[in-house]
Amino acid sequence: MNIPSPYFHSLNGRLRIKITQIKNSPLRALELESSLLKLQGIRHTKANPITGNLLILYDQGQISQTKIIDALESLGYLRGNGNIKKCPKATLSTHHHALAEELADRLIRHLAHIILKAAFQSLVSALT
């Protein structure tokens, strides 16, 4: 399947799609969440008006990706023929790797700060 969207990612029972119409529009994001939750099989939705990302958690036994995509098209959030263009795996793994490295760097800096602060406090206590 191909979604006419710059970004699409799916796992079993989980769908993440970039929806440009909700970006910078908290009201449209809430309306989209509410509309999707009316569909049988949709367990959770989170439309982020800052990033434009839509996360959908669903029961695969009750609703298919195709039906979700069709619903998004009928609501006017996707245009096209219901085809999904998946984000290349290499792009995703590269992106995830970069995020993991950034998180590790921040964690190391935070831990170093805590250790240095404790050492400084011990030194001050020993000198007084």
JOHUHU-V894654 format. One record per residue. N is the residue number from 1. RES is the residue in one small letter. OMEGA is omega in radians with two decimals (* if undefined). D_CENTER is the distance of its C-alpha to the mean C-alpha in whole Angstrom. Layout:
# JOHUHU-V894654
n:res:omega:d_center
N:RES:OMEGA:D_CENTER
N:RES:OMEGA:D_CENTER
This chain:
# JOHUHU-V894654
n:res:omega:d_center
1:m:3.08:20
2:n:3.01:19
3:i:3.05:17
4:p:-3.07:18
5:s:-3.13:15
6:p:-3.09:14
7:y:3.09:11
8:f:3.08:10
9:h:3.14:9
10:s:2.95:11
11:l:3.13:12
12:n:3.09:15
13:g:-3.12:14
14:r:-3.10:10
15:l:3.06:9
16:r:-3.09:6
17:i:3.01:8
18:k:3.13:9
19:i:-3.03:11
20:t:-3.08:14
21:q:-3.13:16
22:i:-3.13:14
23:k:-3.11:13
24:n:3.13:16
25:s:-3.14:17
26:p:-3.14:16
27:l:3.11:19
28:r:3.12:17
29:a:3.11:14
30:l:3.11:16
31:e:3.14:18
32:l:3.10:15
33:e:-3.11:14
34:s:-3.14:18
35:s:-3.11:19
36:l:-3.14:16
37:l:3.09:17
38:k:-3.13:21
39:l:3.11:20
40:q:3.13:22
41:g:3.08:20
42:i:-3.11:16
43:r:-3.07:16
44:h:3.02:13
45:t:3.05:11
46:k:3.10:8
47:a:-3.07:9
48:n:-3.11:8
49:p:3.11:12
50:i:-3.09:11
51:t:-3.04:9
52:g:3.13:9
53:n:3.05:6
54:l:3.08:7
55:l:3.13:6
56:i:3.00:9
57:l:-3.04:11
58:y:3.10:15
59:d:-3.08:18
60:q:3.11:19
61:g:-3.09:23
62:q:-3.10:23
63:i:-3.13:20
64:s:3.05:20
65:q:-3.12:17
66:t:3.13:20
67:k:3.10:20
68:i:3.13:17
69:i:3.10:17
70:d:3.12:21
71:a:3.12:20
72:l:3.10:17
73:e:-3.11:20
74:s:3.07:23
75:l:3.10:21
76:g:-3.12:21
77:y:3.05:17
78:l:3.06:18
79:r:3.05:21
80:g:-3.01:23
81:n:3.10:24
82:g:3.12:21
83:n:-3.08:20
84:i:3.02:17
85:k:-3.13:17
86:k:3.04:15
87:c:-3.13:13
88:p:-3.12:16
89:k:-3.14:16
90:a:3.12:18
91:t:3.14:15
92:l:-3.10:12
93:s:3.08:15
94:t:3.12:16
95:h:-3.14:13
96:h:3.12:12
97:h:3.13:16
98:a:3.10:16
99:l:3.12:13
100:a:3.11:15
101:e:3.13:18
102:e:3.11:17
103:l:3.12:17
104:a:3.11:20
105:d:3.13:22
106:r:3.14:21
107:l:3.13:22
108:i:3.12:25
109:r:-3.14:26
110:h:3.12:25
111:l:3.10:27
112:a:3.10:30
113:h:3.14:30
114:i:-3.13:31
115:i:3.13:33
116:l:3.11:35
117:k:3.12:35
118:a:3.13:37
119:a:3.12:39
120:f:3.12:40
121:q:3.09:41
122:s:3.13:43
123:l:3.12:45
124:v:3.12:46
125:s:-3.13:47
126:a:-3.11:49
127:l:-3.11:51
128:t:*:51
